[in-house]
């Protein structure tokens, strides 16, 4: 998973996607500081260790007390490794039809990311 994230980062695809999100956010008239923490949110449903690596990269790039680093840390704690949990726990008890589970779990992850963004702007909004 870490190598896949490295390939995405090296190819420029991740930066292209983040710049697109940043453009949409700026044209909506919103603050774009949260966009730098989104790589952690994007990989967290797949791998906790990859999300931790993205958190560490955000800390090295932005600084430990920066808004993106604080947000990435909150995202790390407010979301779940959805696909790992489904594979391990559902596989252990033999559940094979997980269609609705995946959708609901990813929706819960999305809600966790939105809540983390809101809480971080509430608590750390002035950190630059």
Secondary structure, 3 states (H helix, E strand, C coil): CHHHHHHHHHHCHHHHHHHHHHHHHHHCCCCCHHHHHHHHHHHHCCCHHHHHHHHHHHHHHHCCCCHHHHHHHHHHHHCCCHHHHHHHHHHHHCCCCCHHHHHHHHHHHHHHHHHHHHHHHHHHCCCC
